[in-house]
Amino acid sequence: MTGHLGTERVDPIAGDVRAVRRDSRGRYGARKIKAALERKGVTASRRRIGGIMHEQGMTSAYTRRRFKPHGTRVNEAKLANLLDREFDGYAPHAHLASDLTYVRVGGQAAEEGARVPEPLHHDRAAEA
């Protein structure tokens, strides 16, 4: 058996990982810490950095928004069906339909009741 009982091996780059995380005010995750360490000339894998972070209870300060499935069924939607399956547009792209769950408007996910911006192009003939 090698080593001493009761002693724990400390990773030599653990201090560097803590310093980069402190400089980022706790925002950086393993990938950004890896990039910052590489700029300083320290080479380490993302998994090694992630392991150090896990051992010391460090987590990044943000997470990316993910899709959450909704409990309502398709035919039980609360919103009105304005198009009512009438796709007889007189020009290409006259009617566009999408599930707003996946559409990002202004950098945010569009949600029920959210204001949808006016289209960039509209038909001048419709105004007359």
N, C-alpha and C positions, 0 to 999 in steps of 0.2 A: 504494500500500500504506500502510495506516495503522498506527500503533503502532511500537514498537521491537522489533527482532529480539532474541530471547533473553529477553524479559520475558513473564511469564505474568500474565494478568488475575486478580486475586483478587476474589471475590464480596464485596460489602460486608457481607452478613449472615453470612458464614462464621464470624466470631467469635461472633456471637449463637448460632448453631447449636451450636458447640463448648461454649459456656457452659451452654446448656440441657441438652445431653447430659452434661456433667460434673456438673451439679446432680442429674441423675437417676441418677447413678452408672453410666452407660452402658446403662441399661435402655430408654430411649425410642427408638422408631423414628421415621420421618419424619412419621407422622400425629400422634403425641403431641407431637413437637417443634413442628409447625405450630400446634397448639392452644396450646402454651405461648408461642410467639412472638406469636400473635394477642392473648393476654392482656396481653402487654407492649406491644402497639401496633405490632408489626412484621408487615407483610403480605408473605407469600411463598407460592408454590404448593407443594404437596406434592412435585411432580416436581422443582422447583428445590432444595428441601431434600434430597430423595433424591439428587440429582446431587452436591451438596456433600458429603453423607455418603459417597457412592461414591468421589469424588475423594480424600477424606482417609482412606479405609479404615475408616470407622465403620459398625458394624452394631448392631442392637438385641440385647439380651442374651437374648431368649427367642423361641421360635417356638411356634406352636400345633400340637398333636399332630394328625397327619393319618392318614387310613386307609392302611394298607399291605396290599396284596393278599396273600393267603396261598397257598401252593403246593398245599395239599391240595384234592382234588376233593370235591364234595358227598357222594358215597357212600363216601368214605374217611375220614370224620370219626372222630376218636379217642373222642369222647364217646358215651355210650349214648343210644339213641333211646327215652326214657322214655314218651313219649306214643304212639308207634307208630301215628300217624295215626288214633287213636280219639277223634274230636271229638264224642262223643255226650253232652256235658255236660247235666245236668238243669236248669241255670239259665244265663242269659246271663253271660258272662265267667267261666265256671267253669274254662276252659282258655285260657291265653294263651300264645302261642308267638312267639318273636322270634329274630333272629340277634344273639347277644350281642356281635358285633363292633361293632355300632353303638349299643348301649345304654350309657348312662353311669350308673354306680352310685356314689353318694357323690362326685360330681364327677370320677370317674375312669372310664376305659373298662373295662368288665367283661372279664375275660380268663379263659381256661381255668383252672379250679381256684379261682377267686376266690369268696369267700363272698358269697352273694346274700342280702340282708336279707329277713326275714319279711314277708309281705304286710301292708298296713295293716288290711285286713278279712279275716276268715276265717269260714267257715261253722260256726256253733255246733252245727248238727245233725250235722255230721261228728264232733264230739267225743263225742256221746252214744252 
